[in-house]
């Protein structure tokens, strides 16, 4: 899969999880205060690792 394809999948999944958290809040369910931050950090870390992998493959 290309870098763009993997990036689209990562960001789509993140967007869906954020939407699910917002919907849960609107329905009155309690969302842990740390969950949105963990989701963001996980996405950024995953994106960085994919990018790093492609850079290493190109130069090594």
PQR file of N, CA, C, O and H, with PARSE charges and radii, in Angstrom:
ATOM      1  N   UNK A   1       0.845  -1.180   0.000 -0.4000 1.5000
ATOM      2  CA  UNK A   1       0.000   0.000   0.000 -0.0000 2.0000
ATOM      3  C   UNK A   1       0.891   1.244   0.000  0.5500 1.7000
ATOM      4  O   UNK A   1       1.973   1.252   0.586 -0.5500 1.4000
ATOM      5  N   UNK A   2       0.424   2.262  -0.652 -0.4000 1.5000
ATOM      6  CA  UNK A   2       1.232   3.477  -0.735 -0.0000 2.0000
ATOM      7  C   UNK A   2       1.164   4.270   0.562  0.5500 1.7000
ATOM      8  O   UNK A   2       0.307   4.038   1.414 -0.5500 1.4000
ATOM      9  H   UNK A   2      -0.455   2.255  -1.128  0.4000 1.0000
ATOM     10  N   UNK A   3       2.075   5.196   0.683 -0.4000 1.5000
ATOM     11  CA  UNK A   3       2.112   6.058   1.865 -0.0000 2.0000
ATOM     12  C   UNK A   3       0.814   6.849   1.996  0.5500 1.7000
ATOM     13  O   UNK A   3       0.276   6.996   3.094 -0.5500 1.4000
ATOM     14  H   UNK A   3       2.771   5.385  -0.010  0.4000 1.0000
ATOM     15  N   UNK A   4       0.316   7.354   0.871 -0.4000 1.5000
ATOM     16  CA  UNK A   4      -0.931   8.135   0.910 -0.0000 2.0000
ATOM     17  C   UNK A   4      -2.097   7.264   1.357  0.5500 1.7000
ATOM     18  O   UNK A   4      -2.938   7.710   2.138 -0.5500 1.4000
ATOM     19  H   UNK A   4       0.752   7.234  -0.020  0.4000 1.0000
ATOM     20  N   UNK A   5      -2.156   6.035   0.875 -0.4000 1.5000
ATOM     21  CA  UNK A   5      -3.236   5.127   1.266 -0.0000 2.0000
ATOM     22  C   UNK A   5      -3.216   4.826   2.753  0.5500 1.7000
ATOM     23  O   UNK A   5      -4.260   4.811   3.405 -0.5500 1.4000
ATOM     24  H   UNK A   5      -1.473   5.672   0.241  0.4000 1.0000
ATOM     25  N   UNK A   6      -2.040   4.590   3.281 -0.4000 1.5000
ATOM     26  CA  UNK A   6      -1.935   4.308   4.715 -0.0000 2.0000
ATOM     27  C   UNK A   6      -2.290   5.538   5.542  0.5500 1.7000
ATOM     28  O   UNK A   6      -2.935   5.422   6.584 -0.5500 1.4000
ATOM     29  H   UNK A   6      -1.192   4.603   2.751  0.4000 1.0000
ATOM     30  N   UNK A   7      -1.871   6.710   5.083 -0.4000 1.5000
ATOM     31  CA  UNK A   7      -2.199   7.945   5.804 -0.0000 2.0000
ATOM     32  C   UNK A   7      -3.705   8.169   5.820  0.5500 1.7000
ATOM     33  O   UNK A   7      -4.265   8.567   6.841 -0.5500 1.4000
ATOM     34  H   UNK A   7      -1.347   6.804   4.236  0.4000 1.0000
ATOM     35  N   UNK A   8      -4.362   7.914   4.690 -0.4000 1.5000
ATOM     36  CA  UNK A   8      -5.821   8.085   4.618 -0.0000 2.0000
ATOM     37  C   UNK A   8      -6.506   7.145   5.599  0.5500 1.7000
ATOM     38  O   UNK A   8      -7.443   7.550   6.287 -0.5500 1.4000
ATOM     39  H   UNK A   8      -3.907   7.591   3.860  0.4000 1.0000
ATOM     40  N   UNK A   9      -6.055   5.901   5.673 -0.4000 1.5000
ATOM     41  CA  UNK A   9      -6.661   4.936   6.601 -0.0000 2.0000
ATOM     42  C   UNK A   9      -6.473   5.390   8.047  0.5500 1.7000
ATOM     43  O   UNK A   9      -7.420   5.359   8.834 -0.5500 1.4000
ATOM     44  H   UNK A   9      -5.294   5.572   5.114  0.4000 1.0000
ATOM     45  N   UNK A  10      -5.266   5.807   8.399 -0.4000 1.5000
ATOM     46  CA  UNK A  10      -4.989   6.235   9.779 -0.0000 2.0000
ATOM     47  C   UNK A  10      -5.870   7.418  10.159  0.5500 1.7000
ATOM     48  O   UNK A  10      -6.484   7.418  11.226 -0.5500 1.4000
ATOM     49  H   UNK A  10      -4.497   5.832   7.760  0.4000 1.0000
ATOM     50  N   UNK A  11      -5.935   8.434   9.284 -0.4000 1.5000
ATOM     51  CA  UNK A  11      -6.694   9.640   9.629 -0.0000 2.0000
ATOM     52  C   UNK A  11      -8.193   9.386   9.602  0.5500 1.7000
ATOM     53  O   UNK A  11      -8.936  10.013  10.357 -0.5500 1.4000
ATOM     54  H   UNK A  11      -5.436   8.433   8.418  0.4000 1.0000
ATOM     55  N   UNK A  12      -8.661   8.461   8.730 -0.4000 1.5000
ATOM     56  CA  UNK A  12     -10.089   8.125   8.710 -0.0000 2.0000
ATOM     57  C   UNK A  12     -10.488   7.438  10.005  0.5500 1.7000
ATOM     58  O   UNK A  12     -11.518   7.770  10.592 -0.5500 1.4000
ATOM     59  H   UNK A  12      -8.057   7.952   8.117  0.4000 1.0000
ATOM     60  N   UNK A  13      -9.689   6.491  10.453 -0.4000 1.5000
ATOM     61  CA  UNK A  13      -9.985   5.790  11.707 -0.0000 2.0000
ATOM     62  C   UNK A  13      -9.979   6.767  12.878  0.5500 1.7000
ATOM     63  O   UNK A  13     -10.828   6.681  13.766 -0.5500 1.4000
ATOM     64  H   UNK A  13      -8.852   6.222   9.977  0.4000 1.0000
ATOM     65  N   UNK A  14      -9.034   7.685  12.881 -0.4000 1.5000
ATOM     66  CA  UNK A  14      -8.990   8.689  13.949 -0.0000 2.0000
ATOM     67  C   UNK A  14     -10.233   9.560  13.925  0.5500 1.7000
ATOM     68  O   UNK A  14     -10.833   9.827  14.966 -0.5500 1.4000
ATOM     69  H   UNK A  14      -8.345   7.755  12.160  0.4000 1.0000
ATOM     70  N   UNK A  15     -10.618  10.003  12.738 -0.4000 1.5000
ATOM     71  CA  UNK A  15     -11.818  10.827  12.612 -0.0000 2.0000
ATOM     72  C   UNK A  15     -13.049  10.100  13.114  0.5500 1.7000
ATOM     73  O   UNK A  15     -13.878  10.686  13.810 -0.5500 1.4000
ATOM     74  H   UNK A  15     -10.130   9.787  11.892  0.4000 1.0000
ATOM     75  N   UNK A  16     -13.175   8.825  12.767 -0.4000 1.5000
ATOM     76  CA  UNK A  16     -14.328   8.039  13.221 -0.0000 2.0000
ATOM     77  C   UNK A  16     -14.326   7.885  14.733  0.5500 1.7000
ATOM     78  O   UNK A  16     -15.383   7.951  15.360 -0.5500 1.4000
ATOM     79  H   UNK A  16     -12.501   8.349  12.201  0.4000 1.0000
ATOM     80  N   UNK A  17     -13.162   7.682  15.325 -0.4000 1.5000
ATOM     81  CA  UNK A  17     -13.119   7.521  16.778 -0.0000 2.0000
ATOM     82  C   UNK A  17     -13.471   8.826  17.481  0.5500 1.7000
ATOM     83  O   UNK A  17     -14.131   8.810  18.520 -0.5500 1.4000
ATOM     84  H   UNK A  17     -12.303   7.628  14.816  0.4000 1.0000
ATOM     85  N   UNK A  18     -13.037   9.957  16.925 -0.4000 1.5000
ATOM     86  CA  UNK A  18     -13.387  11.253  17.514 -0.0000 2.0000
ATOM     87  C   UNK A  18     -14.888  11.489  17.401  0.5500 1.7000
ATOM     88  O   UNK A  18     -15.513  11.958  18.352 -0.5500 1.4000
ATOM     89  H   UNK A  18     -12.500   9.969  16.080  0.4000 1.0000
ATOM     90  N   UNK A  19     -15.474  11.169  16.246 -0.4000 1.5000
ATOM     91  CA  UNK A  19     -16.925  11.315  16.064 -0.0000 2.0000
ATOM     92  C   UNK A  19     -17.670  10.427  17.047  0.5500 1.7000
ATOM     93  O   UNK A  19     -18.671  10.846  17.628 -0.5500 1.4000
ATOM     94  H   UNK A  19     -14.966  10.787  15.474  0.4000 1.0000
ATOM     95  N   UNK A  20     -17.189   9.201  17.238 -0.4000 1.5000
ATOM     96  CA  UNK A  20     -17.840   8.288  18.186 -0.0000 2.0000
ATOM     97  C   UNK A  20     -17.775   8.841  19.606  0.5500 1.7000
ATOM     98  O   UNK A  20     -18.741   8.720  20.359 -0.5500 1.4000
ATOM     99  H   UNK A  20     -16.375   8.861  16.767  0.4000 1.0000
ATOM    100  N   UNK A  21     -16.648   9.445  19.980 -0.4000 1.5000
ATOM    101  CA  UNK A  21     -16.536  10.030  21.325 -0.0000 2.0000
ATOM    102  C   UNK A  21     -17.496  11.202  21.491  0.5500 1.7000
ATOM    103  O   UNK A  21     -18.138  11.336  22.533 -0.5500 1.4000
ATOM    104  H   UNK A  21     -15.864   9.542  19.368  0.4000 1.0000
ATOM    105  N   UNK A  22     -17.597  12.054  20.468 -0.4000 1.5000
ATOM    106  CA  UNK A  22     -18.508  13.202  20.544 -0.0000 2.0000
ATOM    107  C   UNK A  22     -19.955  12.720  20.647  0.5500 1.7000
ATOM    108  O   UNK A  22     -20.746  13.273  21.412 -0.5500 1.4000
ATOM    109  H   UNK A  22     -17.075  11.946  19.621  0.4000 1.0000
ATOM    110  N   UNK A  23     -20.297  11.686  19.872 -0.4000 1.5000
ATOM    111  CA  UNK A  23     -21.660  11.149  19.923 -0.0000 2.0000
ATOM    112  C   UNK A  23     -21.956  10.574  21.299  0.5500 1.7000
ATOM    113  O   UNK A  23     -23.056  10.752  21.822 -0.5500 1.4000
ATOM    114  H   UNK A  23     -19.654  11.237  19.251  0.4000 1.0000
ATOM    115  N   UNK A  24     -20.992   9.889  21.888 -0.4000 1.5000
ATOM    116  CA  UNK A  24     -21.187   9.322  23.225 -0.0000 2.0000
ATOM    117  C   UNK A  24     -21.405  10.431  24.252  0.5500 1.7000
ATOM    118  O   UNK A  24     -22.222  10.288  25.162 -0.5500 1.4000
ATOM    119  H   UNK A  24     -20.098   9.744  21.463  0.4000 1.0000
ATOM    120  N   UNK A  25     -20.676  11.531  24.105 -0.4000 1.5000
ATOM    121  CA  UNK A  25     -20.864  12.658  25.022 -0.0000 2.0000
ATOM    122  C   UNK A  25     -22.263  13.248  24.883  0.5500 1.7000
ATOM    123  O   UNK A  25     -22.900  13.583  25.882 -0.5500 1.4000
ATOM    124  H   UNK A  25     -20.013  11.647  23.366  0.4000 1.0000
ATOM    125  N   UNK A  26     -22.742  13.375  23.640 -0.4000 1.5000
ATOM    126  CA  UNK A  26     -24.066  13.955  23.414 -0.0000 2.0000
ATOM    127  C   UNK A  26     -25.173  13.058  23.958  0.5500 1.7000
ATOM    128  O   UNK A  26     -26.220  13.547  24.384 -0.5500 1.4000
ATOM    129  H   UNK A  26     -22.224  13.103  22.829  0.4000 1.0000
ATOM    130  N   UNK A  27     -24.943  11.748  23.945 -0.4000 1.5000
ATOM    131  CA  UNK A  27     -25.956  10.819  24.446 -0.0000 2.0000
ATOM    132  C   UNK A  27     -25.907  10.714  25.968  0.5500 1.7000
ATOM    133  O   UNK A  27     -26.709   9.996  26.564 -0.5500 1.4000
ATOM    134  H   UNK A  27     -24.092  11.351  23.599  0.4000 1.0000
ATOM    135  N   UNK A  28     -24.985  11.415  26.591 -0.4000 1.5000
ATOM    136  CA  UNK A  28     -24.925  11.422  28.044 -0.0000 2.0000
ATOM    137  C   UNK A  28     -23.965  10.407  28.629  0.5500 1.7000
ATOM    138  O   UNK A  28     -23.845  10.296  29.849 -0.5500 1.4000
ATOM    139  H   UNK A  28     -24.334  11.998  26.106  0.4000 1.0000
ATOM    140  N   UNK A  29     -23.284   9.671  27.776 -0.4000 1.5000
ATOM    141  CA  UNK A  29     -22.301   8.712  28.280 -0.0000 2.0000
ATOM    142  C   UNK A  29     -21.034   9.475  28.664  0.5500 1.7000
ATOM    143  O   UNK A  29     -20.679  10.466  28.025 -0.5500 1.4000
ATOM    144  H   UNK A  29     -23.382   9.762  26.785  0.4000 1.0000
ATOM    145  N   UNK A  30     -20.371   9.015  29.689 -0.4000 1.5000
ATOM    146  CA  UNK A  30     -19.151   9.709  30.111 -0.0000 2.0000
ATOM    147  C   UNK A  30     -17.957   9.151  29.346  0.5500 1.7000
ATOM    148  O   UNK A  30     -17.744   7.940  29.287 -0.5500 1.4000
ATOM    149  H   UNK A  30     -20.659   8.210  30.207  0.4000 1.0000
ATOM    150  N   UNK A  31     -17.197  10.046  28.773 -0.4000 1.5000
ATOM    151  CA  UNK A  31     -15.977   9.672  28.065 -0.0000 2.0000
ATOM    152  C   UNK A  31     -14.810  10.075  28.958  0.5500 1.7000
ATOM    153  O   UNK A  31     -14.744  11.222  29.399 -0.5500 1.4000
ATOM    154  H   UNK A  31     -17.369  11.030  28.820  0.4000 1.0000
ATOM    155  N   UNK A  32     -13.887   9.151  29.234 -0.4000 1.5000
ATOM    156  CA  UNK A  32     -12.741   9.512  30.081 -0.0000 2.0000
ATOM    157  C   UNK A  32     -12.001  10.719  29.504  0.5500 1.7000
ATOM    158  O   UNK A  32     -11.824  10.823  28.290 -0.5500 1.4000
ATOM    159  H   UNK A  32     -13.941   8.219  28.875  0.4000 1.0000
ATOM    160  N   UNK A  33     -11.574  11.617  30.370 -0.4000 1.5000
ATOM    161  CA  UNK A  33     -10.943  12.860  29.901 -0.0000 2.0000
ATOM    162  C   UNK A  33      -9.640  12.608  29.163  0.5500 1.7000
ATOM    163  O   UNK A  33      -9.220  13.446  28.366 -0.5500 1.4000
ATOM    164  H   UNK A  33     -11.717  11.532  31.356  0.4000 1.0000
ATOM    165  N   UNK A  34      -8.983  11.465  29.407 -0.4000 1.5000
ATOM    166  CA  UNK A  34      -7.698  11.187  28.766 -0.0000 2.0000
ATOM    167  C   UNK A  34      -7.856  10.518  27.403  0.5500 1.7000
ATOM    168  O   UNK A  34      -6.894  10.449  26.638 -0.5500 1.4000
ATOM    169  H   UNK A  34      -9.325  10.784  30.055  0.4000 1.0000
ATOM    170  N   UNK A  35      -9.059  10.023  27.086 -0.4000 1.5000
ATOM    171  CA  UNK A  35      -9.237   9.244  25.854 -0.0000 2.0000
ATOM    172  C   UNK A  35      -8.988  10.057  24.579  0.5500 1.7000
ATOM    173  O   UNK A  35      -8.280   9.572  23.697 -0.5500 1.4000
ATOM    174  H   UNK A  35      -9.840  10.079  27.708  0.4000 1.0000
ATOM    175  N   UNK A  36      -9.538  11.276  24.441 -0.4000 1.5000
ATOM    176  CA  UNK A  36      -9.247  12.033  23.209 -0.0000 2.0000
ATOM    177  C   UNK A  36      -7.759  12.321  23.032  0.5500 1.7000
ATOM    178  O   UNK A  36      -7.242  12.261  21.917 -0.5500 1.4000
ATOM    179  H   UNK A  36     -10.113  11.670  25.158  0.4000 1.0000
ATOM    180  N   UNK A  37      -7.075  12.633  24.121 -0.4000 1.5000
ATOM    181  CA  UNK A  37      -5.640  12.935  24.033 -0.0000 2.0000
ATOM    182  C   UNK A  37      -4.863  11.690  23.616  0.5500 1.7000
ATOM    183  O   UNK A  37      -3.962  11.773  22.782 -0.5500 1.4000
ATOM    184  H   UNK A  37      -7.495  12.682  25.028  0.4000 1.0000
ATOM    185  N   UNK A  38      -5.207  10.538  24.191 -0.4000 1.5000
ATOM    186  CA  UNK A  38      -4.525   9.284  23.830 -0.0000 2.0000
ATOM    187  C   UNK A  38      -4.753   8.969  22.350  0.5500 1.7000
ATOM    188  O   UNK A  38      -3.836   8.530  21.656 -0.5500 1.4000
ATOM    189  H   UNK A  38      -5.939  10.471  24.868  0.4000 1.0000
ATOM    190  N   UNK A  39      -5.983   9.197  21.872 -0.4000 1.5000
ATOM    191  CA  UNK A  39      -6.289   8.948  20.458 -0.0000 2.0000
ATOM    192  C   UNK A  39      -5.425   9.822  19.560  0.5500 1.7000
ATOM    193  O   UNK A  39      -4.879   9.352  18.561 -0.5500 1.4000
ATOM    194  H   UNK A  39      -6.728   9.554  22.436  0.4000 1.0000
ATOM    195  N   UNK A  40      -5.306  11.084  19.917 -0.4000 1.5000
ATOM    196  CA  UNK A  40      -4.494  12.004  19.120 -0.0000 2.0000
ATOM    197  C   UNK A  40      -3.028  11.578  19.115  0.5500 1.7000
ATOM    198  O   UNK A  40      -2.403  11.527  18.056 -0.5500 1.4000
ATOM    199  H   UNK A  40      -5.749  11.465  20.728  0.4000 1.0000
ATOM    200  N   UNK A  41      -2.478  11.274  20.283 -0.4000 1.5000
ATOM    201  CA  UNK A  41      -1.070  10.876  20.359 -0.0000 2.0000
ATOM    202  C   UNK A  41      -0.813   9.578  19.601  0.5500 1.7000
ATOM    203  O   UNK A  41       0.215   9.437  18.937 -0.5500 1.4000
ATOM    204  H   UNK A  41      -2.986  11.315  21.144  0.4000 1.0000
ATOM    205  N   UNK A  42      -1.740   8.636  19.698 -0.4000 1.5000
ATOM    206  CA  UNK A  42      -1.587   7.368  18.982 -0.0000 2.0000
ATOM    207  C   UNK A  42      -1.562   7.598  17.480  0.5500 1.7000
ATOM    208  O   UNK A  42      -0.751   7.004  16.769 -0.5500 1.4000
ATOM    209  H   UNK A  42      -2.575   8.751  20.237  0.4000 1.0000
ATOM    210  N   UNK A  43      -2.447   8.456  16.999 -0.4000 1.5000
ATOM    211  CA  UNK A  43      -2.494   8.752  15.566 -0.0000 2.0000
ATOM    212  C   UNK A  43      -1.217   9.420  15.094  0.5500 1.7000
ATOM    213  O   UNK A  43      -0.650   9.037  14.071 -0.5500 1.4000
ATOM    214  H   UNK A  43      -3.106   8.938  17.577  0.4000 1.0000
ATOM    215  N   UNK A  44      -0.770  10.410  15.833 -0.4000 1.5000
ATOM    216  CA  UNK A  44       0.451  11.111  15.431 -0.0000 2.0000
ATOM    217  C   UNK A  44       1.657  10.181  15.457  0.5500 1.7000
ATOM    218  O   UNK A  44       2.510  10.240  14.572 -0.5500 1.4000
ATOM    219  H   UNK A  44      -1.231  10.721  16.664  0.4000 1.0000
ATOM    220  N   UNK A  45       1.729   9.323  16.472 -0.4000 1.5000
ATOM    221  CA  UNK A  45       2.836   8.372  16.562 -0.0000 2.0000
ATOM    222  C   UNK A  45       2.787   7.380  15.407  0.5500 1.7000
ATOM    223  O   UNK A  45       3.814   7.084  14.795 -0.5500 1.4000
ATOM    224  H   UNK A  45       1.036   9.276  17.192  0.4000 1.0000
ATOM    225  N   UNK A  46       1.594   6.866  15.106 -0.4000 1.5000
ATOM    226  CA  UNK A  46       1.442   5.931  13.993 -0.0000 2.0000
ATOM    227  C   UNK A  46       1.827   6.561  12.671  0.5500 1.7000
ATOM    228  O   UNK A  46       2.510   5.941  11.856 -0.5500 1.4000
ATOM    229  H   UNK A  46       0.761   7.107  15.603  0.4000 1.0000
ATOM    230  N   UNK A  47       1.391   7.790  12.455 -0.4000 1.5000
ATOM    231  CA  UNK A  47       1.732   8.492  11.217 -0.0000 2.0000
ATOM    232  C   UNK A  47       3.239   8.692  11.113  0.5500 1.7000
ATOM    233  O   UNK A  47       3.825   8.493  10.049 -0.5500 1.4000
ATOM    234  H   UNK A  47       0.836   8.294  13.117  0.4000 1.0000
ATOM    235  N   UNK A  48       3.858   9.083  12.212 -0.4000 1.5000
ATOM    236  CA  UNK A  48       5.304   9.303  12.219 -0.0000 2.0000
ATOM    237  C   UNK A  48       6.051   8.008  11.917  0.5500 1.7000
ATOM    238  O   UNK A  48       7.023   8.016  11.162 -0.5500 1.4000
ATOM    239  H   UNK A  48       3.381   9.245  13.077  0.4000 1.0000
ATOM    240  N   UNK A  49       5.604   6.894  12.502 -0.4000 1.5000
ATOM    241  CA  UNK A  49       6.291   5.623  12.276 -0.0000 2.0000
ATOM    242  C   UNK A  49       6.159   5.163  10.830  0.5500 1.7000
ATOM    243  O   UNK A  49       7.119   4.644  10.260 -0.5500 1.4000
ATOM    244  H   UNK A  49       4.815   6.888  13.116  0.4000 1.0000
ATOM    245  N   UNK A  50       4.972   5.346  10.221 -0.4000 1.5000
ATOM    246  CA  UNK A  50       4.813   5.000   8.808 -0.0000 2.0000
ATOM    247  C   UNK A  50       5.734   5.850   7.947  0.5500 1.7000
ATOM    248  O   UNK A  50       6.393   5.340   7.041 -0.5500 1.4000
ATOM    249  H   UNK A  50       4.192   5.767  10.684  0.4000 1.0000
ATOM    250  N   UNK A  51       5.779   7.146   8.231 -0.4000 1.5000
ATOM    251  CA  UNK A  51       6.633   8.036   7.459 -0.0000 2.0000
ATOM    252  C   UNK A  51       8.098   7.659   7.631  0.5500 1.7000
ATOM    253  O   UNK A  51       8.854   7.621   6.660 -0.5500 1.4000
ATOM    254  H   UNK A  51       5.244   7.561   8.968  0.4000 1.0000
ATOM    255  N   UNK A  52       8.493   7.381   8.859 -0.4000 1.5000
ATOM    256  CA  UNK A  52       9.872   6.996   9.141 -0.0000 2.0000
ATOM    257  C   UNK A  52      10.241   5.709   8.407  0.5500 1.7000
ATOM    258  O   UNK A  52      11.349   5.585   7.886 -0.5500 1.4000
ATOM    259  H   UNK A  52       7.879   7.411   9.648  0.4000 1.0000
ATOM    260  N   UNK A  53       9.312   4.753   8.366 -0.4000 1.5000
ATOM    261  CA  UNK A  53       9.575   3.495   7.673 -0.0000 2.0000
ATOM    262  C   UNK A  53       9.845   3.741   6.192  0.5500 1.7000
ATOM    263  O   UNK A  53      10.783   3.180   5.627 -0.5500 1.4000
ATOM    264  H   UNK A  53       8.411   4.855   8.789  0.4000 1.0000
ATOM    265  N   UNK A  54       9.020   4.583   5.562 -0.4000 1.5000
ATOM    266  CA  UNK A  54       9.220   4.852   4.141 -0.0000 2.0000
ATOM    267  C   UNK A  54      10.523   5.601   3.887  0.5500 1.7000
ATOM    268  O   UNK A  54      11.212   5.335   2.902 -0.5500 1.4000
ATOM    269  H   UNK A  54       8.257   5.040   6.021  0.4000 1.0000
ATOM    270  N   UNK A  55      10.861   6.531   4.765 -0.4000 1.5000
ATOM    271  CA  UNK A  55      12.115   7.269   4.595 -0.0000 2.0000
ATOM    272  C   UNK A  55      13.301   6.317   4.721  0.5500 1.7000
ATOM    273  O   UNK A  55      14.242   6.391   3.931 -0.5500 1.4000
ATOM    274  H   UNK A  55      10.301   6.748   5.566  0.4000 1.0000
ATOM    275  N   UNK A  56      13.261   5.424   5.708 -0.4000 1.5000
ATOM    276  CA  UNK A  56      14.365   4.473   5.888 -0.0000 2.0000
ATOM    277  C   UNK A  56      14.481   3.521   4.711  0.5500 1.7000
ATOM    278  O   UNK A  56      15.590   3.207   4.280 -0.5500 1.4000
ATOM    279  H   UNK A  56      12.497   5.364   6.350  0.4000 1.0000
ATOM    280  N   UNK A  57      13.353   3.056   4.185 -0.4000 1.5000
ATOM    281  CA  UNK A  57      13.387   2.132   3.044 -0.0000 2.0000
ATOM    282  C   UNK A  57      13.977   2.827   1.822  0.5500 1.7000
ATOM    283  O   UNK A  57      14.715   2.213   1.051 -0.5500 1.4000
ATOM    284  H   UNK A  57      12.452   3.312   4.535  0.4000 1.0000
ATOM    285  N   UNK A  58      13.654   4.109   1.644 -0.4000 1.5000
ATOM    286  CA  UNK A  58      14.178   4.837   0.482 -0.0000 2.0000
ATOM    287  C   UNK A  58      15.690   5.036   0.566  0.5500 1.7000
ATOM    288  O   UNK A  58      16.389   4.934  -0.442 -0.5500 1.4000
ATOM    289  H   UNK A  58      13.055   4.609   2.270  0.4000 1.0000
ATOM    290  N   UNK A  59      16.192   5.320   1.767 -0.4000 1.5000
ATOM    291  CA  UNK A  59      17.604   5.679   1.898 -0.0000 2.0000
ATOM    292  C   UNK A  59      18.512   4.507   2.243  0.5500 1.7000
ATOM    293  O   UNK A  59      19.734   4.635   2.164 -0.5500 1.4000
ATOM    294  H   UNK A  59      15.624   5.402   2.585  0.4000 1.0000
ATOM    295  N   UNK A  60      17.943   3.374   2.622 -0.4000 1.5000
ATOM    296  CA  UNK A  60      18.796   2.230   2.966 -0.0000 2.0000
ATOM    297  C   UNK A  60      18.771   1.177   1.891  0.5500 1.7000
ATOM    298  O   UNK A  60      19.434   0.148   2.020 -0.5500 1.4000
ATOM    299  H   UNK A  60      16.950   3.271   2.686  0.4000 1.0000
TER
END
